[in-house]
Amino acid sequence: MDFDSFFQQATGRPPYPYQARLGTQEPLPQVLSVPTGVGKTAAAALAWLYRRRYADDAVKLATPRRLVYCLPMRTLVEQTRNAISGWVENLQIADRNTGGVRVAVLMGGEDDQRWFEHPEADQVLIGTQDMLLSRSLNRGYGMSRYAWPVHFSLLNNDSLWVIDETQLMGVGLTTTAQLAGLRRKLATYGQSHTLWMSATLDSNALATVDHLQSDGDDWSAETLQADDTNNERVFQLLNAKKPCVKASIELTPDNKKTYAGSLAELIVAAHVSGELTLVVVNRVNRAQEVFEAIKKLVGKLDVKPETSLIHSRFRPADRSNIQAAALDESTIPTAGRIVISTQAIEAGVDISSTVLFTELAPWSSLVQRFGRCNRRGMCGVNNKAAAQVHWIDIDTSNPKRVADLALPYEIAELEAARAAMNELAEVGPQSLAGVEVETPRVIHHVLRRKDLLDLFDTTADLSVNDLDVSRYIRDSDDCDVQVYWRDWDLKDKTLGGKPPMPKLDDGSVMFPAPSRDELCSVSIAAVRGSSAFIKKAANKDILCYTWDSLDRQWQVVKPNAARPGMVLLFHSRAGGYDRELGWTADPKHAPVSDCRSEVGVLQASMDEDDLAGRPLSVEAHLRDVGQAAVALRQALQSELTDVPWSSVIRAAWWHDVGKSHPAFQGAVIASNSQLDPNQLWAKSGKSGYLNYQIVPSETPDVDSDVMIEVLLQLRRGFRHELASALAWLQQHPHDPASDLIAYLIAAHHGKVRMSLRSMPNENQPPDAGRLFARGIWDGDELPRIEIGNAEGDISEATKLSLGLMQLGECDGHPSWLARTIGLRDDLGPFRLAFLESMVRVADWRGSEKGTSK
């Protein structure tokens, strides 16, 4: 299918010339800079889709299989997902069972479609810069730490990143440029490319220490050409008239308490019946105040326009309902509609207002806001009301007094924008085309090569702290946590007021992890500033909690201890949220209702990643996973020809040899007494946590719990994959790929990777000086196992040695840390993570196959 026919089928209209160029000309540019309203999303998404699915084989091979669509805020994600999903449906390539294109959203909570289990699929992955950049840095917000490496690998390898609305990204823009440069320098499997998009992109911001322009050339860019501007529809959009005046009110330190009411009066007076009025203010709390003031005024009118509030501090379930109704221009009532918003609506949202009010903002943000007025060029045509733009000044004369009024922007940014606005009486695209505003440069944290390499190790320190990546994702005062509310019995003495455990010992789900629908994004500053709210809640014995996946327990979180990316839980009676207003930090807004669409899903962040099902022997499970790895090679090797598939497959065949360890077998038999103790089991057929123990041949005749624990040899924190890796290494010391295969075996659950050490909750061996780590004691023995692969591998009976957990060489062999650092530096972090992800995906698929027979 040619591109024009393809685009027509997807969208119902022919492409603009620049969209056709983006889809067909080689190579893909680095920058797409076109005015708002002329279809950037369709241009980027459909250009990738056409190249990946309909172009010739050479172009397809040069096109990454994953499109990663990165947006600055959550309010844009659902809209983008719906648009792209619709185009895929129209093209009749949405059926995942027949190799169709998968469209998934990454926004915290339950991930859509478990996209990461399908590395061979063509996929569109849509998310905010928080969710995507944190995952691309191996510190994914709102998810299990043990899944970080899989997301890190698939987002950085074989992926085309589209960075949309760059003017809103702050330091995140710098990080996307650095990542693009580091992917090229450190190497990836498959193609990697980044496309930055904005109507107001300063391409100089893309020049970073590892992402430099060559020989002084500009970045390759696609912009509107003469054939675009001569297009009738584009001409109408570019010449839309938008008269602009300065509002009669100004935000100052003296009137900030009465500002919302005064502004509401201006808005209601300017509103045109039957039309849409859009109000954009810079802070969520001001938007809430203006919304409530307008509601009060409208309530006194005989004919009442609808009023809606949109900002980024809503739960997705609530926001999607509000936004769907507020942005549906086909349902505007006779009295019209007034929508109050923050920056959440200034970019990417396809809405066309007749009247626009906007507070003073940086020039790039103002240009985006102007794009929401008369967006389709229809105002003032065919008896339709003419467009009106009103801009509201913010006092910046005394920096000390006005600093809080200017937030989230810098005073210098506002003053530069004001100088331009004072000269303008019209803000249509053509009028703005010749306006140049020098934006003050902001100094950002820059992700360096060493930082990325350090982030490859996902092992938390002994205080369960991690390297903080928030400074690379959003500016310091603009980092988010995720908050949700649940109801539980605060008087239950067995709980002590804390939330229930997610899962009982029998495997039943009691308190599942949060779904995406119920997670409300709240800035770190707002959480830390809400200590009064949390204190009031605490007086009612209702605290703020987070789930500690390492210790499997709920931890109380103090406001000042909140960190970006944390997922925080409040009791519904704590309040702090209103479905119409969003996050308020006000305890009077209680109880907070449950908005989950599903209530029985347990996520990896609250659980082990072993699948339940029927009992399965170690040999049968190794066969299933080994065969799954072979199938992955068959699906991917035609495009990923440089992947060392033989090492991946060998690791898959050996990955669970360590389950033959007596501690694992004792736990399996303890969980299902019907199993034959003379067989080696990989799966017990029961759900629930395993209590790792080496059961003595005779029941100990003692009363002391301590003595029973010693005699049973409880092995808290036991990791079978470490036992598997040690068995492999000790039997293949001279294999050229020995270290790589050992690492892939050890890392297949994401819990044993770069570092090898004992954990604080482990049981220590009774004999002092005996090495121990992750539930394995030096000298533990594994039985003989026939692996069953084509090579005829056999894991002989082996006595495990932990000498390599120490620094320096042991018996002439390097330490585990030296081996893993060598692998990371030789292969590069992106490629090494990809290889471990392939073994992990094979394990998921083999486990699913084996337990469902």
Secondary structure, DSSP 4 states (H G I P E B T S, - for coil): --HHHHHHHHHSSPPPHHHHHHHHSSS--SEEE--TTS-HHHHHHHHHHHHHHTS-HHHHHTS-SEEEEEESSGGGHHHHHHHHHHHHHHTT---GGGT--EEEEESSSSPGGGGGG-TTS-EEEEEEHHHHHHHHTT--TTS-GGGHHHHHHHHHSSEEEEEE-GGG-THHHHHHHHHHHHHHHH--SS-EEEEEE-TT--GGGG-BTTB--GGGPPPPEEE--HHHHTSHHHHHHHT---BEEEEEEEE-TTTTTTHHHHHHHHHHHH--TTSEEEEE-S-HHHHHHHHHHHHHHHTTSSSPPEEEEE-SSS-HHHHHHHHHHHT-GGG--TT-EEEEE-GGGSSS----BSEEEEE---HHHHHHHHTTBSTTS-TTSTTPPPPEEEEEEE--SSHHHHHHHHTTS-HHHHHHHHHHHTT-SB-SHHHHHT----PPP-------HHHHHHHT-----TTS-----GGGTS-TT--EEEEEEE---TT-TTTTTSPPPSB-TT--BSSPPPPGGGPEEEEHHHHHTTHHHHHHHHHTT--EEEEETTTTEEEE--GGG--TT-EEEEEGGG--EETTTEE---TTS-SPPP--S-S----GGGS-S---SS-EEHHHHHHHHHHHHHHHHHHHTTT-TTS-HHHHHHHHHHTTGGGGSHHHHHHHHHH-TTS-TTS-EEE-S--S----B---SS------HHHHHHHHTB-TT--HHHHHHHHHHHH-TT-TTHHHHHHHHHTTTSSSSS-----TTPPPPSSTT--EETTEETT-EE--EE--STT--EE--EE---GGGSSS-BTTB--HHHHHHHHHHHH-HHHHHHHHHHHHHHHHHHHHHHHT-
